[in-house]
Amino acid sequence: MESATVLINGIAARIQDAVNAALAGGATAAELAPIQAEVDALNADSSALAAAVAANPVPPVTARRP
């Protein structure tokens, strides 16, 4: 599950970088608001996932007997 959090954070960071580049290139915050909202939602989802994983640890996998 940690890898899922890393993936979500990575996607959010890449989109945020694109938003920042667009702002630097002359786009307005209002124009990019829907995209920024998605970045914010991804970050919230990542935090919720991390909290859920911490609250519900997965028991260790045991070896099967042949």
C-alpha positions, 0 to 999 in steps of 0.5 A: 500500500505504501507504493500506492501512496508514492504513486499518487504523490508522484502523479500529484507532483507531476501535475503540480509541476505542470500547473506551476509551469503554466502559471510561469508561462502566463496562464492564470490561476483561474484558468488552472483552478480545475487542474489545481483542484485535482492536485488537491484531491489527489493529495487528500486521497493520498493522505486518506490512504496513508491513514487507512493503511496505518490504521489497518496494518496487513498481517505478515504473509506466512509460507504455505505448507506443501 
